């Protein structure tokens, strides 16, 4: 499994990635992404935040990165991704909704 976790620069994302030891993990966040090599995960930039096309941007990144599971951590992403869940399902991308304590207020 390859999973994309948003909020990649947050402590929440770094803790969550440890639960996916047997998976390829992509940590993604808005703005600049840290650049350092790791065999366990990689960081990518989502680009600048644009609330009108959040779900579209996340779907595009999932397809570009060959991700089969998305875990959006930002509160503003979760609602948009859930509204677009049928579209993600059409591309065989599962959506994992974080627990309340894992959500990042944006």
MOCORQUI-V78403 format. One record per backbone hydrogen bond with DSSP energy under -1.0 kcal/mol. CO is the residue of the C=O (numbers start at 0). NH is the residue of the N-H. Records with the same first field share a line. If there is no record, write none. Layout:
CO: NH  NH
This chain:
0: 23
1: 67  68
2: 25
3: 70
4: 27
6: 9
9: 13
10: 14
11: 15
12: 16
15: 18
16: 19
19: 22
23: 2
24: 41
25: 4
26: 43
27: 7
28: 45
41: 26
43: 28
46: 30
49: 52
52: 56
53: 57
54: 58
55: 59
56: 60
57: 61
58: 62
59: 63
60: 64
61: 66
67: 93
68: 3
69: 95
70: 5
72: 103
73: 76  77
74: 78
76: 80
77: 81
78: 82
79: 83
81: 84
83: 87
84: 88
85: 89
87: 92
88: 91
93: 69
98: 101
103: 74
